[in-house]
Amino acid sequence: MTTLNLLCAGAAQGLVTALQDRFTAETGATLQGRFGAVGAMKEALLAGEPCDVMIVTGAMVDALCADGRLRADSRASLGRVLTGVAVRAGTPLPDVSTPEALKATLLAADSVYFPDAVRATAGIHFAKVMAQLGILATMEPRFRTYPAGAIAMRELAASGSANAIGCTQITEINYTPGVQLVGALPPAFELATVYTAAVGTRAAEAALAARFIALISGADSTALRRDGGFVV
């Protein structure tokens, strides 16, 4: 059976997983995905890891196309994803609607779950938000950081704490059982990230890769993307 190799941002992992069985049924090919922070996906590509399809931020795709690593003529946007706040399912939803409310909510938390603040889009942004709120040093002992937002959300769900909170891309929150979305970051701190798919220039299955991109970015998956948190 043919295998299609993906390097994919964690924000799109749930979408890829949701489409996997359909793609296999239509093509007979299986998907082999590596998921994680966009920085880690770039490192994997540059290190020569097999990549038929790459799904990362639009800005990173543009840069990799310019470097000849991805095919510019294959680019397709999946939509925008906002960064949001999460709590464990079944716990009260705190107020995060304003910078002041977000600050108070974070200070009341006993632990904060979020992705890598060096290589993950949401993690980098959330660390900057806490710095702007003037609470980065105060919160640091409570940090629970992980290589990707999906992992951070799974750990939040398993934490058992009623006072734990998390932050990552809304799609990663929506696709993780055991956590619930509180809301997007306040407008002053909004981060809307466009995720884009493209075929690798060294793709072993270029035609199949283009077919998968057509599925994940096309009209047939629009409702699925919206349900997961993509703004299409």
N, C-alpha and C positions, 0 to 999 in steps of 0.2 A: 504494500500500500504506500502511495506517495505521501510524503510528509512536508508540510509547509511550515517553515521556521519563522517565528515572529519575535521581534524585540518590541516590547509594548509597555508604555507608561501604566502605572497602577490605576490611574483614573479610568482607563478603558478596559481593564481586566474583566470586570463583570459583563460588559457588553460582548467582548470576545467569547467568553464562556457561554453566554446565552445563545450565541450564533453558531457555536461549534458543531453541534449535532446536525443542524440544518445544512451547514456547509459540507460536512462529511456525507450526508445523504445525497446531496446534489452532485458532488464531484468524486466521491470515493476517497478523498484525501483527508488525512488527519492534520490537526493543528498541534504544533509543538511550540508553546509560548514561554518566553522568559519575561517576567513582569517585575517592575520595580520603579525606582526613582528615575526620572528622565536622564539625569547625569550618569547613573549606572548603566542605562541602556546605551548611551553614547559611548561610554568606555568599552562596553562589550562589542559594539560595532567596530570601533577603531582597533580593537584587539584581534579582530578577524573572526568573531563568532558568526556562525551561519545566520544569514538574515535575508529572507525573501520579502518580508513586509516589516516596516518599522512604523510604530505609532507613538509619536511624542508630541511635544508642543509645536505649533506652527512655526515659531521662530527657530527652533532647533532644526526642523525639517528644511527650512530655507537655507540655513547655514550648511547643512550636510549636502544639500543639492549643489550649492555653490562650490563645495569641496570635491564634488564628483563622487560622493559616497551613496547618494540616493538619486533616483531618476526624477528630474523636475517635471517631466511630462506625465508622471503617474500620481502626482499629489492630489489628495482629496480630503476636504475638511469633514470631521465628524460633528463639529459644533463646539460651542463654548461651555465651559464648566466653571461654576463659581466655587470658591472656597467657603466651607461652612463649619459650624460648630455642632458637636454631637455629645450625647450622654447615653448611658446605658438604657436600654428599653425598659419602660415601666417606671422610671424615675421622673420627678417633676422637671418640667422644662424651664430653665432659667432665662432671664432677660439678657439678650445680647444685641438689642436693637440699636443701641447707641454706644459710642466709645466709653462713656462713663459706666453704662450698665455692663458692658463686656469686661471692663477692668474689675468691677466689683465681683462679677461672677467668677473670673479667673482667680482672684485673691481668695475666694471662698472655697476653691477646689483643693482637695488634698493631693491630687495627682493630675497631670496633664499629658495626654497621649497624642502624639503627632509624628509625622515622618521626618526623616533625616533633614536637618537644617542646613546641610551643605550641598546635597545633590538633588533633593526633592523640591519641586516647585512650591507646593503648599507649605512644606516645612521651612523653607527659606523665607517665605512671605510671613508666616506666622511668627517667627522669631523677630522679624522686623516690626511687626505689630506690637508685640510685647515690649520691644525697646521703645517704640513711640509712646506707649502708655506709661513708660517709666517703671515697669515692673519686671524686666527681664532678669535682673540679678536675684530679685526676691523669689521668682518662680523657678529658677534653675534647679534647686534641689528637688523639685516636684516633677521634673521632666521625666517622661517615659517615651523615648524616641526609638524608632524602628526604621529599617531600610525602606519601607513603603507605607503609604497611608492605609492600605487594606490590612496590613499586618498590625498596624497601630490600632485600627478599629476592632480587630478580632481580640486583641489584648485588652482593650477597653471593655468589651463585652464580657470577658472572662475575669475582670478585675474584682468583681464582687463589692466594689465601693459605690455607695450612693452619692459620694461627693467627687467622683472622678469626672473629668471632662475631656473632650478630644477636639482636634481640628485637623481637617484635611479636605480634599476635593469632595464635593457633594456626591458625586457618583460612587466614590468609595464608601461613603456613609450609607447610601441607599442600598448598596449591594451586600452589605454586611449584616447578617442576622445578629440580633442581640443588641444593636445600637439604634438610636433614632436621631433624626435630624432636628436640631433646635432651630436653625435658620442660617442664612448666609451671614458672613461678617458684616458689620455696619457699613453703610455706603462709603464712609470716609476711608475704610480699609479694604474696600472691595477688590477682589482679584478674580478676573474672568479670563480663563486660559483657553485658547483655541487649540484643540488637538487635531492633528493631521496625520494621515497615513500616506506612505510612499513605498515604492518598490526599491529594494536594494540594487545597486548597480552590478553586484556580483550574485544576484539571485539565481539559484539553481532552478527555480520554478517560476519564472517571470510571468508567464501567461496565467498560471494559477493564482499568483499573487495579485495580479490585476483583477481577477475575478473576485477574490476575497475582498479587495478594497471596494469594488463596486457594490458588494453586498453590505458591508459594514457602514458605508457612507451614503448609500442610495435610499430611494423612497421606500423600499421594502423594510428598512430597519428604522425609519423615522420615528414611529410610535415607540419602539423599544428604546431608542436613544432618549427620547423625551421622558419616558417613564423612569429611566435610570438617573436622570438629572442633567442630561445634555440640553443646552439651549440651542435648538435647531432652527 
